[in-house]
Amino acid sequence: MMTRNLAIGEVLNNQQLGEVFLCAPQGGMRRAKRTNTLTLISDKTKLYDDRVDGDIYHYTGMGQSGDQKLSGQNLTLAESDTNEVEIHFFEVLKSKEYTYRGQVQLAGEPYQDRQKDQDDKDRLVWIFPLRLLDSNATFTKIPTALNVEQEFQEKFQEEIQEELEEIKQVEGLPIEQTEKERLIKARIGQGKFKKLLLQRESKCALCGVDDPRLLIASHIKPWSTSTNDERLDVHNGLLLCPNHDALFDKKFISFNDKGEIKILKTVSETVQTFMNVHDKMRTRLTTKQLGYMKGHYESLV
């Protein structure tokens, strides 16, 4: 057990934390055999995509590069229902300040999910659902990317509708359909639709190009077959670099329900090399994006 009791909400520095638990001075999961404790630190200023659902904290395991393994401290946490190790939980909301939330226990079976590692590469991580033992204690709920996106979309709803009206005017011009589509795509590329996508992703969904001037707001379900609501629904969009936008727009590539890329068989290896696309690529898609992607993907298979 820890060397002294802590009050819920008490803030420690790193040295004090080590003195209380007799643990190492670094790491997000700190095992201390002398106090038979495992200290978990959820650092909101760093890499992991932890989240709170109700009173359950979904805590990402240890390992910043490559697939995480169910070994070491991850295994200690996974077996904490039977190994009698005390699990204590801290949050870092401000650098170098560790706020004590209390003792926790597993609220369900650990499961695997996909996140980006420190090199921005897709990898498997272990997620541990946790519940606080003290019913009066609470986790801090940090706004998720989806919350921010919804707030942003609501804030600019009027401007988005104005943009839609401008695009409708383009559709009514007495010009060729191909020219209409070009003008519409250019308008979308510099409007609120793109800004919404930049708010969520800020880089190409495949290669990581992050210069906004080079990124294209690509519709998953084509503009021509979308309803007005679908045309400016941010979930019906992907940010792509020019190469990957061209491949996606012409339906040479698509993505399955796991975000794994599908490349049309007629795309040669030479083209794949020069367009920087290969069959190991994958992207992260929301549930709503997957709904739009289904028709796009089925047109390739």
Rosetta blueprint (number, residue, H / E / L):
1 M L
2 M L
3 T L
4 R L
5 N L
6 L L
7 A L
8 I L
9 G L
10 E L
11 V E
12 L E
13 N L
14 N H
15 Q H
16 Q H
17 L H
18 G H
19 E H
20 V H
21 F H
22 L L
23 C L
24 A L
25 P L
26 Q L
27 G L
28 G L
29 M E
30 R E
31 R E
32 A E
33 K L
34 R L
35 T L
36 N L
37 T E
38 L E
39 T E
40 L E
41 I E
42 S E
43 D E
44 K L
45 T L
46 K L
47 L L
48 Y L
49 D L
50 D L
51 R E
52 V E
53 D E
54 G L
55 D L
56 I E
57 Y E
58 H E
59 Y E
60 T E
61 G L
62 M L
63 G L
64 Q L
65 S L
66 G L
67 D L
68 Q L
69 K L
70 L L
71 S L
72 G H
73 Q H
74 N H
75 L H
76 T H
77 L H
78 A H
79 E L
80 S L
81 D L
82 T L
83 N L
84 E L
85 V L
86 E E
87 I E
88 H E
89 F E
90 F E
91 E E
92 V E
93 L E
94 K E
95 S L
96 K L
97 E E
98 Y E
99 T E
100 Y E
101 R E
102 G E
103 Q E
104 V E
105 Q E
106 L E
107 A L
108 G L
109 E L
110 P L
111 Y E
112 Q E
113 D E
114 R E
115 Q E
116 K E
117 D L
118 Q L
119 D L
120 D L
121 K L
122 D E
123 R E
124 L E
125 V E
126 W E
127 I E
128 F E
129 P E
130 L E
131 R E
132 L E
133 L L
134 D L
135 S L
136 N L
137 A L
138 T L
139 F L
140 T L
141 K L
142 I L
143 P L
144 T L
145 A H
146 L H
147 N H
148 V H
149 E H
150 Q H
151 E H
152 F H
153 Q H
154 E H
155 K H
156 F L
157 Q H
158 E H
159 E H
160 I H
161 Q H
162 E H
163 E H
164 L H
165 E H
166 E H
167 I H
168 K H
169 Q H
170 V H
171 E H
172 G L
173 L L
174 P L
175 I L
176 E L
177 Q H
178 T H
179 E H
180 K H
181 E H
182 R H
183 L H
184 I H
185 K H
186 A H
187 R H
188 I H
189 G H
190 Q H
191 G L
192 K H
193 F H
194 K H
195 K H
196 L H
197 L H
198 L H
199 Q H
200 R H
201 E L
202 S L
203 K L
204 C L
205 A L
206 L L
207 C L
208 G L
209 V L
210 D L
211 D L
212 P H
213 R H
214 L H
215 L L
216 I E
217 A E
218 S E
219 H E
220 I L
221 K L
222 P L
223 W H
224 S H
225 T H
226 S L
227 T L
228 N H
229 D H
230 E H
231 R H
232 L L
233 D L
234 V H
235 H H
236 N H
237 G E
238 L E
239 L E
240 L E
241 C L
242 P H
243 N H
244 H H
245 D H
246 A H
247 L H
248 F H
249 D H
250 K L
251 K L
252 F L
253 I E
254 S E
255 F E
256 N L
257 D L
258 K L
259 G L
260 E E
261 I E
262 K E
263 I E
264 L L
265 K L
266 T L
267 V L
268 S L
269 E H
270 T H
271 V H
272 Q H
273 T H
274 F H
275 M L
276 N L
277 V L
278 H L
279 D L
280 K L
281 M L
282 R E
283 T L
284 R L
285 L L
286 T L
287 T H
288 K H
289 Q H
290 L H
291 G H
292 Y H
293 M H
294 K H
295 G H
296 H H
297 Y H
298 E H
299 S L
300 L L
301 V L
